[in-house]
Amino acid sequence: MSTKMIFINLPVADLDRSKGFYEALGWKVNEDFTDQNAACIVVDDNICLMLLTKDFFTTFSKRPIADTGGAIGAAYALSLGSAAEVDALTDAAVAAGATEEVNDDKKAQEAQVGMHGRTFIDPDGHQWEPFFMDYPGA
């Protein structure tokens, strides 16, 4: 039986700062896949972040690294088990140095479909969107 996993590779300016940020969210560092160039952050059994120093990240592509401080390149939506989990994760992120982004139009759209979501920007400009949706039949 094969297990599918997702590894999100993120360029970071300061590896230690970024590791500390994600540890403050309750996510764990997998030391087996961590060195001076990269850190593996375990979100859960099937999701890991690979935090890569910008110098090391450039070895993965010939294209330049996006300036996530000034523009969005992706939004990482993370489904959680309750609205309280969404709030706890976002509050922990803000306490650890993230910036919360509030979009009232998006919030109204989500409310119409029974969804509770929030958005935070990590210290390297990566946008996270934890959300909870009570799926019918789940």
C-alpha positions in Angstrom: 0.0 0.0 0.0 1.4 3.4 -1.0 0.9 6.4 1.1 0.7 9.8 -0.6 2.5 12.7 1.0 3.0 16.3 0.1 6.2 18.1 0.7 6.0 21.9 0.3 9.4 23.4 -0.4 9.7 27.0 0.9 12.6 29.4 0.5 13.5 31.1 3.8 15.8 34.0 4.6 16.8 32.7 8.1 16.5 28.9 8.6 16.7 29.0 12.4 14.0 31.8 12.6 11.7 29.8 10.3 12.2 26.6 12.2 11.4 28.4 15.4 8.3 29.9 13.9 6.9 26.6 12.7 7.8 24.9 16.0 5.7 27.6 17.8 2.7 26.4 15.8 3.2 23.0 17.3 4.7 21.4 14.3 7.9 19.3 14.7 11.3 19.3 13.1 12.4 16.0 11.7 16.1 16.0 12.5 16.8 13.2 10.0 16.1 15.5 7.1 17.5 18.7 8.6 20.9 20.3 8.2 22.4 23.8 7.7 20.6 24.1 4.3 17.2 22.7 5.0 14.8 21.7 7.7 11.9 19.2 7.5 8.9 20.4 9.4 6.3 17.7 10.0 2.7 19.2 9.9 1.1 15.7 10.1 1.7 12.2 8.9 1.2 13.2 5.3 2.3 16.8 5.1 5.8 18.2 5.5 7.4 21.5 4.8 10.9 21.7 3.5 12.4 25.0 4.7 15.3 25.7 2.4 17.8 28.5 2.6 17.5 30.8 -0.4 21.0 29.8 -1.6 20.0 26.1 -1.5 16.6 26.7 -2.9 18.2 28.2 -6.1 19.6 24.7 -6.9 16.1 23.4 -7.4 15.2 25.7 -10.3 16.7 28.1 -12.9 13.9 30.6 -12.3 14.4 33.4 -9.7 12.9 33.1 -6.3 9.7 35.1 -6.0 9.6 38.1 -3.7 6.9 36.9 -1.3 7.3 40.0 0.8 5.7 42.1 -2.0 3.6 39.6 -4.1 1.7 36.4 -3.5 2.8 33.3 -5.4 0.7 30.7 -3.7 -1.7 30.3 -0.8 -1.4 27.2 1.3 -4.9 26.2 2.5 -4.9 23.7 5.4 -8.1 22.0 6.4 -8.5 21.6 10.2 -10.9 19.7 12.4 -12.7 22.7 13.9 -13.1 26.5 13.9 -11.3 26.5 17.3 -8.3 24.8 15.7 -8.2 27.5 13.0 -8.3 30.2 15.6 -5.7 28.5 17.8 -3.3 28.0 14.8 -3.7 31.5 13.6 -3.3 33.0 17.0 -0.1 31.0 17.6 1.2 32.1 14.2 0.6 35.8 15.0 2.2 35.4 18.5 5.2 33.8 16.8 5.7 36.7 14.3 3.2 36.2 11.5 0.9 38.9 10.2 -2.8 38.2 10.0 -4.5 39.3 6.8 -8.2 40.1 7.1 -10.3 40.1 3.9 -14.0 40.9 4.8 -15.2 39.9 1.3 -13.5 36.5 1.5 -14.9 36.0 5.0 -18.4 36.7 3.8 -18.0 34.3 0.9 -16.8 31.6 3.3 -19.6 32.1 5.8 -22.1 31.6 3.0 -20.9 28.0 2.6 -20.4 27.2 6.3 -16.7 27.7 6.3 -14.5 29.4 8.9 -11.1 30.5 7.7 -8.3 32.9 8.6 -5.2 34.0 6.8 -1.7 34.6 8.1 1.6 35.5 6.4 4.7 33.9 7.8 7.9 35.8 8.4 9.1 35.0 4.9 5.9 36.2 3.2 4.3 32.7 2.6 0.5 32.9 2.9 -1.3 30.3 5.0 -5.1 29.8 5.1 -6.2 27.4 7.8 -9.9 26.7 7.5 -12.7 24.5 8.8 -15.7 23.5 6.8 -18.4 21.2 8.2 -18.8 18.9 5.2 -22.2 17.3 4.7 -22.0 13.6 5.4 -18.6 13.8 7.0 
